[in-house]
Amino acid sequence: MLREIDNNLWVAEQPFKYWGLEVGARMTVIRLESGLMIISPIKPDEQIIHQLNKIGKVAYIIAPNLYHHLFISEFQVIYPSAKLIIPKALNIKLPKLDFAQLLNDNNGSLEDQVDYLLIDGFKILDISGASTLNEYVFFHRDSRSLIITDTAFHFDGNFTFKTQLAARLLGIYGKLAPSFLEKLASKETQKVKQSFQKVFEWDFDRVIMAHGSIVETGAKLKLKQGYENFLSTSL
Ligand SMILES: [Fe+2]
């Protein structure tokens, strides 16, 4: 179900397993002047649709990276007038997607309320090895919130014992950080560093991520600390 966490800002979560671990998945909803912006959609159910319809009209559906696109088509069916916005690289991966707009190559803003930026050089390990994530992160100015998807996690005591244990083994329990698996995959750390230097210029205090517990305050420092190791040296 949709949960209001600030003025014009909601999140909704659902269970999601990755490599057999319960990591959850979260989408973010921002209300802008022209309507609702949905970032990283989860599977829409009746309750979420009902709640969304109560708070506004869905104006934008955004796929933030090459992986969080699974439910955009379901949202498009329910909200056919919403604009689907995707990274250019997702259009190459899924050429049949019926999108309205591509995110700019590096950065941009939407309705002068949400800024976005590509995290360049960041890769993840998937079944085919190191794969480009092509993730855009978003800054909602009014609520001073940074919205990220897979470029950092935050697993803490709210997660299952197995997930907590895995997070400890990966060195990220309680941290707002990517794991060493992403560090192993990402050889172009200088590009990641330059991207995050720009992220840290934004005046955010909260970080919302797709997998983990939201960090409500002091999140900029926590993210800097979480990224210290990632950005210090390349392996
Ligand atoms: Fe993810």
Residues whose N, C-alpha, C, O or C-beta is under 5 A from the ligand:
A	BS01	LIG	T149 D150 A210
